[in-house]
Amino acid sequence: MRLTSDEIEFLSRKIVKTLVAEGKLEVDSQPRVMGDIMKVITEEMSVEDRLNEEVRAVLMQHAAEMERSNMSYTDMFKMLKKKMAKEKGIIL
């Protein structure tokens, strides 16, 4: 799932406000905490982006084999992405 920077900011603000309102989080600076959460979300999304690029590179190397196997690019992409994510300990 792709999120825009505005959506990430909205989610961060919502997380902080909800946790503060429920008394589950005390912060000295809501904007600083929101910024930290935005950074974490953005970094996590970039992990998946890098994984997608690695999967594409592998599939490009094996394009001829894929044609012979009669598997669609999409199916092979999903299968390989799941396998590589598991090997790297990435939770999708």
VOSEZA-678652 format. One line per 4 residues: number of its first residue (from 1); their letters; for each residue x, z, y of N, C-alpha, C, O. Coordinates in Angstrom, 2 decimals. Layout:
% VOSEZA-678652
NUM	a	X,Z,Y,X,Z,Y,X,Z,Y,X,Z,Y | ...
***
This chain:
% VOSEZA-678652
1	mrlt	0.85,0.00,-1.17,0.00,0.00,0.00,0.90,0.00,1.24,1.83,0.81,1.34 | 0.63,-0.88,2.14,1.40,-0.97,3.37,0.65,-0.23,4.48,-0.56,-0.36,4.62 | 1.37,0.53,5.25,0.80,1.25,6.38,1.52,0.84,7.65,2.74,0.65,7.65 | 0.77,0.71,8.71,1.38,0.41,10.01,1.94,1.71,10.58,1.63,2.80,10.10
5	sdei	2.76,1.59,11.60,3.31,2.79,12.23,2.20,3.64,12.85,2.29,4.86,12.86 | 1.15,2.99,13.35,0.01,3.74,13.90,-0.70,4.53,12.80,-1.12,5.67,13.02 | -0.84,3.93,11.63,-1.50,4.62,10.52,-0.64,5.79,10.04,-1.17,6.86,9.72 | 0.67,5.60,9.99,1.56,6.69,9.60,1.48,7.82,10.61,1.46,8.99,10.23
9	efls	1.44,7.48,11.88,1.32,8.51,12.92,0.00,9.25,12.78,-0.04,10.48,12.89 | -1.09,8.53,12.54,-2.40,9.15,12.36,-2.38,10.12,11.19,-2.85,11.26,11.31 | -1.84,9.67,10.05,-1.76,10.54,8.86,-0.94,11.79,9.14,-1.32,12.89,8.74 | 0.17,11.62,9.81,1.04,12.76,10.13,0.32,13.77,11.01,0.37,14.97,10.76
13	rkiv	-0.34,13.26,12.03,-1.09,14.14,12.93,-2.20,14.87,12.17,-2.40,16.07,12.35 | -2.91,14.14,11.30,-4.00,14.73,10.53,-3.48,15.81,9.58,-4.09,16.87,9.45 | -2.36,15.55,8.93,-1.76,16.54,8.01,-1.43,17.82,8.76,-1.79,18.91,8.33 | -0.73,17.68,9.89,-0.31,18.86,10.65,-1.52,19.62,11.18,-1.60,20.84,11.01
17	ktlv	-2.46,18.92,11.80,-3.62,19.59,12.37,-4.44,20.30,11.30,-4.91,21.42,11.52 | -4.63,19.66,10.16,-5.42,20.27,9.08,-4.73,21.52,8.54,-5.37,22.55,8.37 | -3.44,21.42,8.26,-2.72,22.57,7.71,-2.63,23.72,8.71,-2.73,24.89,8.31 | -2.46,23.42,9.97,-2.43,24.47,11.00,-3.81,25.11,11.12,-3.92,26.34,11.18
21	aegk	-4.86,24.29,11.14,-6.22,24.81,11.28,-6.62,25.69,10.09,-7.36,26.66,10.26 | -6.12,25.36,8.90,-6.44,26.15,7.71,-5.52,27.36,7.55,-5.66,28.13,6.61 | -4.58,27.51,8.48,-3.66,28.64,8.42,-2.60,28.52,7.35,-1.96,29.51,6.98 | -2.40,27.32,6.83,-1.42,27.10,5.78,-0.05,26.71,6.33,0.93,26.62,5.58
25	levd	0.01,26.47,7.64,1.25,26.04,8.26,1.32,26.60,9.67,0.37,26.49,10.44 | 2.45,27.18,9.99,2.70,27.64,11.36,3.87,26.81,11.88,4.91,26.71,11.23 | 3.69,26.24,13.06,4.74,25.39,13.62,5.04,25.82,15.05,4.17,26.31,15.76 | 6.29,25.61,15.44,6.65,25.89,16.82,6.42,24.66,17.68,6.23,24.78,18.89
29	sqpr	6.43,23.49,17.07,6.24,22.24,17.81,5.53,21.22,16.91,6.15,20.64,16.02 | 4.25,21.02,17.15,3.50,20.05,16.34,4.09,18.65,16.44,4.19,17.98,15.41 | 4.48,18.18,17.62,5.05,16.83,17.70,6.33,16.69,16.86,6.56,15.64,16.26 | 7.16,17.73,16.82,8.39,17.65,16.03,8.07,17.57,14.55,8.66,16.77,13.82
33	vmgd	7.13,18.38,14.10,6.74,18.38,12.68,6.09,17.04,12.33,6.35,16.48,11.27 | 5.25,16.54,13.22,4.64,15.22,12.99,5.71,14.15,12.86,5.62,13.28,12.00 | 6.71,14.22,13.70,7.81,13.25,13.64,8.56,13.34,12.32,8.94,12.32,11.75 | 8.77,14.55,11.84,9.45,14.74,10.56,8.61,14.16,9.42,9.16,13.51,8.52
37	imkv	7.31,14.39,9.45,6.43,13.86,8.41,6.41,12.33,8.47,6.42,11.67,7.43 | 6.37,11.79,9.67,6.39,10.33,9.82,7.66,9.75,9.22,7.64,8.71,8.56 | 8.77,10.43,9.45,10.06,9.96,8.92,10.05,9.95,7.40,10.51,9.00,6.78 | 9.52,11.01,6.79,9.46,11.11,5.33,8.57,10.01,4.75,8.95,9.36,3.78
41	itee	7.41,9.80,5.34,6.49,8.76,4.86,7.16,7.39,4.96,7.10,6.59,4.03 | 7.79,7.12,6.08,8.45,5.84,6.29,9.59,5.63,5.29,9.75,4.54,4.74 | 10.38,6.67,5.06,11.48,6.58,4.09,10.95,6.32,2.68,11.52,5.51,1.94 | 9.89,7.00,2.31,9.31,6.81,0.98,8.77,5.39,0.80,8.89,4.81,-0.27
45	msve	8.19,4.86,1.85,7.69,3.49,1.77,8.84,2.50,1.67,8.70,1.46,1.02 | 9.96,2.79,2.29,11.09,1.87,2.21,11.72,1.88,0.82,12.32,0.89,0.41 | 11.58,2.99,0.09,12.07,3.04,-1.29,11.32,2.00,-2.12,11.94,1.27,-2.90 | 10.02,1.93,-1.96,9.23,0.94,-2.69,9.58,-0.48,-2.24,9.62,-1.40,-3.07
49	drln	9.81,-0.66,-0.96,10.21,-1.99,-0.46,11.51,-2.45,-1.12,11.64,-3.60,-1.53 | 12.48,-1.53,-1.20,13.76,-1.88,-1.83,13.58,-2.20,-3.31,14.20,-3.12,-3.84 | 12.72,-1.44,-3.98,12.44,-1.70,-5.39,11.80,-3.08,-5.55,12.17,-3.83,-6.45 | 10.86,-3.42,-4.68,10.23,-4.74,-4.73,11.26,-5.85,-4.59,11.20,-6.86,-5.30
53	eevr	12.22,-5.67,-3.69,13.26,-6.67,-3.50,14.13,-6.80,-4.75,14.50,-7.91,-5.13 | 14.45,-5.68,-5.38,15.25,-5.72,-6.61,14.49,-6.45,-7.72,15.08,-7.25,-8.45 | 13.20,-6.19,-7.84,12.38,-6.85,-8.86,12.35,-8.35,-8.60,12.50,-9.14,-9.53 | 12.15,-8.75,-7.36,12.13,-10.18,-7.02,13.45,-10.85,-7.38,13.46,-11.96,-7.89
57	avlm	14.55,-10.16,-7.10,15.87,-10.73,-7.40,16.04,-10.94,-8.91,16.54,-11.98,-9.34 | 15.62,-9.96,-9.70,15.73,-10.08,-11.15,14.86,-11.23,-11.65,15.28,-12.02,-12.49 | 13.65,-11.32,-11.12,12.73,-12.37,-11.56,13.26,-13.76,-11.19,13.08,-14.71,-11.95 | 13.90,-13.87,-10.05,14.48,-15.16,-9.64,15.58,-15.58,-10.62,15.72,-16.76,-10.93
61	qhaa	16.35,-14.61,-11.10,17.41,-14.91,-12.05,16.87,-15.37,-13.40,17.54,-16.08,-14.14 | 15.66,-14.97,-13.71,15.08,-15.28,-15.02,13.85,-16.18,-14.91,12.96,-16.11,-15.76 | 13.79,-17.01,-13.89,12.63,-17.87,-13.66,12.38,-18.81,-14.82,11.23,-19.01,-15.24 | 13.43,-19.40,-15.36,13.27,-20.35,-16.47,12.70,-19.66,-17.70,11.83,-20.22,-18.38
65	emer	13.18,-18.47,-17.99,12.66,-17.72,-19.14,11.19,-17.38,-18.96,10.42,-17.41,-19.92 | 10.81,-17.05,-17.72,9.41,-16.71,-17.44,8.51,-17.91,-17.71,7.41,-17.76,-18.25 | 8.96,-19.09,-17.32,8.15,-20.29,-17.54,7.91,-20.50,-19.03,6.81,-20.86,-19.43 | 8.94,-20.29,-19.83,8.81,-20.48,-21.28,7.92,-19.42,-21.92,7.29,-19.69,-22.94
69	snms	7.87,-18.25,-21.35,7.09,-17.15,-21.95,5.61,-17.20,-21.60,4.81,-16.44,-22.15 | 5.24,-18.10,-20.70,3.84,-18.24,-20.27,3.27,-16.98,-19.63,2.06,-16.77,-19.66 | 4.11,-16.14,-19.07,3.63,-14.98,-18.32,3.58,-15.34,-16.85,4.46,-16.04,-16.34 | 2.57,-14.88,-16.18,2.47,-15.16,-14.75,3.50,-14.33,-13.99,3.93,-13.27,-14.45
73	ytdm	3.87,-14.82,-12.83,4.83,-14.11,-11.98,4.29,-12.72,-11.65,5.03,-11.73,-11.69 | 3.01,-12.65,-11.33,2.39,-11.38,-10.95,2.45,-10.37,-12.08,2.79,-9.20,-11.87 | 2.11,-10.82,-13.29,2.14,-9.90,-14.44,3.57,-9.43,-14.71,3.80,-8.25,-14.95 | 4.50,-10.35,-14.66,5.90,-10.01,-14.92,6.42,-9.07,-13.82,7.14,-8.12,-14.11
77	fkml	6.04,-9.33,-12.57,6.45,-8.48,-11.45,5.96,-7.05,-11.67,6.74,-6.10,-11.55 | 4.69,-6.90,-11.98,4.12,-5.57,-12.20,4.82,-4.84,-13.34,5.16,-3.66,-13.23 | 5.03,-5.56,-14.45,5.65,-4.96,-15.62,7.09,-4.52,-15.31,7.49,-3.40,-15.65 | 7.84,-5.40,-14.67,9.24,-5.09,-14.36,9.34,-3.99,-13.31,10.22,-3.13,-13.39
81	kkkm	8.47,-4.01,-12.32,8.48,-2.98,-11.28,8.21,-1.61,-11.89,8.88,-0.63,-11.55 | 7.24,-1.54,-12.78,6.92,-0.27,-13.43,8.12,0.23,-14.24,8.46,1.41,-14.20 | 8.75,-0.69,-14.97,9.91,-0.32,-15.79,11.08,0.16,-14.92,11.69,1.19,-15.21 | 11.38,-0.59,-13.87,12.51,-0.24,-13.00,12.23,1.07,-12.26,13.14,1.88,-12.08
85	akek	11.00,1.28,-11.83,10.63,2.52,-11.14,10.85,3.71,-12.07,11.38,4.74,-11.65 | 10.45,3.56,-13.32,10.63,4.65,-14.29,12.12,4.93,-14.49,12.53,6.09,-14.52 | 12.91,3.87,-14.63,14.36,4.04,-14.84,15.03,4.74,-13.67,15.97,5.51,-13.85 | 14.54,4.46,-12.47,15.14,5.03,-11.25,14.50,6.35,-10.85,14.94,6.99,-9.89
89	giil	13.46,6.77,-11.57,12.79,8.02,-11.24,11.92,7.93,-10.00,11.71,8.93,-9.31 | 11.43,6.74,-9.72,10.57,6.52,-8.54,9.12,6.65,-8.97,8.69,6.01,-9.94 | 8.37,7.45,-8.27,6.94,7.61,-8.54,6.19,6.69,-7.60,6.29,6.80,-6.38 | 5.42,5.78,-8.18,4.66,4.83,-7.36,3.25,5.30,-7.14,2.47,4.62,-6.48
***
